[in-house]
């Protein structure tokens, strides 16, 4: 579980909370990323990006994040791009998944 996330808000976007003071298990994050609802996918990706900025290794979610590259939301696509730009060249499996997602 991920603990200790601080609550950060952006007043320029109506106080949208990017990180919340709650714990999310690995299973919950995977479920959010696999959800068909845009808001849940955004929450999952934002959590991963937050954990990446704290130095956590989030490679285990690579396949779940990459499959969201075909999402209709531009915001989801941008966040997926940020994640992929960080982990896309880590190992052969990640490289293959990136190529497959770009070609789809």
C-alpha positions in Angstrom: 0.0 0.0 0.0 1.0 3.6 -0.6 0.9 5.7 2.6 1.6 9.3 3.4 0.4 11.0 0.2 -0.3 14.6 1.0 -3.4 16.4 -0.2 -2.5 18.8 -3.0 -5.1 20.9 -4.7 -5.0 23.3 -7.6 -7.2 26.3 -7.2 -7.0 27.0 -10.9 -8.9 23.9 -11.7 -11.6 24.2 -9.1 -9.7 22.4 -6.4 -9.3 19.1 -8.1 -7.4 16.9 -5.8 -4.5 15.1 -7.4 -3.5 13.1 -4.4 -5.7 12.1 -1.5 -4.9 11.1 2.1 -5.9 7.4 1.8 -4.1 4.2 1.1 -4.4 2.4 -2.3 -3.4 -1.2 -2.6 -1.7 -2.5 -5.7 -4.9 -4.4 -6.6 -7.0 -1.2 -6.3 -4.6 0.7 -8.6 -4.8 -2.1 -11.1 -8.6 -2.0 -10.9 -8.7 1.7 -11.5 -6.4 1.4 -14.5 -8.5 -1.4 -15.9 -11.8 0.5 -15.3 -13.8 1.7 -18.3 -14.6 4.9 -16.5 -12.4 7.9 -17.4 -12.4 9.4 -13.9 -11.2 6.1 -12.4 -8.4 5.7 -15.0 -7.3 9.2 -14.3 -7.2 8.6 -10.6 -5.0 5.5 -11.1 -2.6 7.1 -13.4 -2.3 10.2 -11.2 -1.5 8.0 -8.3 1.2 6.2 -10.3 2.7 9.5 -11.4 2.7 10.7 -7.8 4.5 7.6 -6.7 7.0 8.0 -9.5 7.8 11.5 -8.4 8.5 10.0 -4.9 11.0 7.6 -6.4 8.9 4.4 -6.3 9.2 1.7 -9.0 5.9 1.5 -10.8 7.0 -0.7 -13.7 4.6 -3.5 -12.6 1.7 -1.5 -13.9 3.2 -0.9 -17.4 0.7 -3.1 -19.3 -2.3 -1.7 -17.5 -1.2 1.9 -18.2 -0.2 1.3 -21.8 -3.6 -0.2 -22.7 -5.1 3.2 -21.9 -3.2 4.8 -24.8 -6.4 4.3 -26.9 -8.6 6.1 -24.4 -10.8 8.8 -26.0 -9.7 11.4 -23.3 -6.8 13.6 -24.2 -5.9 14.0 -20.5 -5.6 10.2 -20.1 -3.4 10.0 -23.3 -1.1 12.8 -22.0 -0.7 11.1 -18.6 0.0 7.7 -20.3 2.6 9.5 -22.4 4.3 10.8 -19.2 4.4 7.3 -17.8 5.6 5.6 -21.0 8.3 8.2 -21.5 9.7 7.2 -18.1 9.4 3.4 -18.3 9.3 2.8 -22.1 13.0 2.0 -22.5 13.6 0.0 -19.2 13.7 -3.5 -20.6 12.7 -5.6 -23.6 9.2 -6.3 -22.4 8.5 -2.6 -22.0 9.9 -1.8 -25.4 7.7 -4.4 -27.0 4.6 -3.2 -25.3 5.3 0.4 -26.3 5.7 -0.6 -29.9 2.5 -2.6 -29.9 0.6 0.3 -28.3 1.9 2.8 -30.7 0.9 0.6 -33.7 -2.6 0.0 -32.4 
